[in-house]
Amino acid sequence: MQRAILLLLLILSLTLAACGGVAAPLPDLSGTEPAPDIALPTPDGDMLSLSDFRGQVIFLNFWGTYCPPCVAE
């Protein structure tokens, strides 16, 4: 019984050690182009432009009504 527990702990330790690798370096974004200026309607019917948020970090989430997990968000 103890041998099985030791073997299980050894396998678990080796698995965790293998998963703890070096993270991939972040890409250099210094030479990239800015996103194109797009305008989309809001639920109220107003138009919202990407340039309205210049200098701010934003998150755009595009999804479809045919995607139940997307609608649940």
C-alpha positions as CSV (number, residue, x, y, z in Angstrom):
1,M,0.0,0.0,0.0
2,Q,2.8,2.4,0.9
3,R,4.6,1.5,-2.3
4,A,1.5,2.4,-4.3
5,I,1.2,5.8,-2.5
6,L,4.9,6.5,-3.1
7,L,4.6,5.6,-6.8
8,L,1.5,7.9,-7.1
9,L,3.3,10.8,-5.4
10,L,6.4,10.3,-7.7
11,I,4.2,10.3,-10.8
12,L,2.3,13.4,-9.5
13,S,5.6,15.2,-8.7
14,L,7.1,14.4,-12.1
15,T,3.9,15.6,-13.9
16,L,3.8,18.9,-11.9
17,A,7.5,19.4,-12.6
18,A,7.0,18.9,-16.3
19,C,4.1,21.4,-16.4
20,G,6.1,24.1,-14.7
21,G,8.1,25.1,-17.7
22,V,9.2,28.5,-18.9
23,A,6.5,30.7,-20.1
24,A,6.7,31.9,-23.7
25,P,8.1,35.4,-24.1
26,L,5.6,38.2,-24.9
27,P,5.6,39.4,-28.5
28,D,7.2,42.7,-29.4
29,L,4.2,45.0,-30.3
30,S,6.3,48.2,-30.8
31,G,6.0,48.0,-34.6
32,T,2.3,47.1,-34.9
33,E,-0.4,49.2,-36.4
34,P,-3.3,50.6,-34.4
35,A,-6.7,49.0,-34.8
36,P,-8.8,50.4,-37.6
37,D,-11.4,52.9,-36.5
38,I,-14.8,51.1,-36.5
39,A,-18.2,52.4,-35.5
40,L,-20.9,50.1,-34.2
41,P,-24.4,50.8,-32.9
42,T,-25.2,50.6,-29.2
43,P,-28.3,48.9,-27.9
44,D,-29.8,52.5,-27.5
45,G,-29.3,53.1,-31.3
46,D,-26.3,55.6,-30.8
47,M,-23.1,55.0,-32.7
48,L,-20.0,54.2,-30.8
49,S,-16.6,54.6,-32.4
50,L,-13.4,52.9,-31.5
51,S,-11.6,56.2,-31.6
52,D,-13.8,57.4,-28.7
53,F,-11.6,55.2,-26.5
54,R,-8.2,56.3,-27.8
55,G,-5.5,55.9,-25.2
56,Q,-7.6,53.5,-23.1
57,V,-7.4,49.7,-22.8
58,I,-10.7,48.1,-24.1
59,F,-11.9,44.6,-24.6
60,L,-14.1,43.8,-27.6
61,N,-16.2,40.7,-27.4
62,F,-17.8,39.7,-30.7
63,W,-20.3,36.9,-30.5
64,G,-23.5,35.6,-32.2
65,T,-27.0,34.9,-30.9
66,Y,-26.6,31.4,-32.2
67,C,-24.0,30.6,-29.6
68,P,-25.6,29.7,-26.2
69,P,-22.4,30.0,-24.1
70,C,-21.8,33.4,-25.7
71,V,-25.3,34.6,-24.9
72,A,-24.9,33.4,-21.3
73,E,-21.9,35.7,-20.9
